[in-house]
Amino acid sequence: MSYQNILHEISERTLLITINRPDKLNALNTVTISELNHVLESNMHNDDIQVVVITGSGQKAFVAGADISEFADFSGEQGRMLSKNGHQLLFNYVENYPKPVIAAVNGFALGGGFELALSCHIRVASDNAKMGFPEVTLGVIPGYGGTQRLAQLAGRGKAFELILTADMIKAEEALQLGLLNAVVPQSELMNKVNEIAEKIKSKSPAAIRHAIVAINANYTDGVDGYATEIDEFGKCFEHQDFKEGTKAFLEKRKPSFKGTAQQS
Ligand code: COA
């Protein structure tokens, strides 16, 4: 299927999604959010995919935010719906996706772009990338999970500072704050992302899926992370990947996993 605002391709068990509105610095409008949801949903159970990579088109921006032109006239209720739909269709969806999602941050990651990167499981940035939450300059606050996820990753103090001042930070500073997993020259960005993806692809897809559920449980209201870990740990034992992983260890060979996202 072809989309208006995104490109997608599958290669070597990686689904690469490129947000493709370079003339608008890949700003997220509602069509783009729906298309991202659609491509993720339709590939959720695709066993040919083990890792998802999200990046932006061009060399300037990952995503420069939600599309300001789309919501400038919104009422309070429309604002609430915009935020709620975004959480549901994209940001929470990515965070809870059963396959690892890596953000390849190739330039500006502002507002909703920073929030999209923060929703991903792993973030790699090019050294020209800049990120931040300019929202208070527009008279609004981050509405796609930024107030929560920035504090989770960098601490409440830094979240207050970055959101209240609207300061943009460079990739190196974001790395020091624990907001990024790696920073590389732009020409090396996809190599670094692929290097991480290759490591993940050699592991058990089933175990990785259970790990995502367990890690996220700590950040979900009303959910006991330790109880979730016990449950997800137990589920691993029922999966053929576990039999293969332990057998391979005992036989002193590399495991050959057949695990799929659908199996428990
Ligand atoms: N929403 C809608 N359009 C956006 C956008 C956004 N978030 N960010 C950039 N664009 C558009 C610009 O309007 C411009 O379109 P035009 O050529 O039709 O006028 C185009 O993308 C290029 O942006 P421009 O501002 O000319 O590039 P720049 O290099 O001078 O500045 C930024 C780059 C990222 C600093 C600047 O675009 C910016 O501040 N963007 C808004 C960031 C923001 O507030 N995001 C949070 C939204 S809640």
Boltz pocket constraint, residues with backbone or C-beta under 6 A from the ligand:
constraints:
  - pocket:
      binder: B
      contacts: [[A, 22], [A, 23], [A, 24], [A, 25], [A, 27], [A, 64], [A, 65], [A, 66], [A, 67], [A, 68], [A, 69], [A, 108], [A, 110], [A, 111], [A, 112], [A, 134], [A, 135], [A, 138]]
      max_distance: 6.0
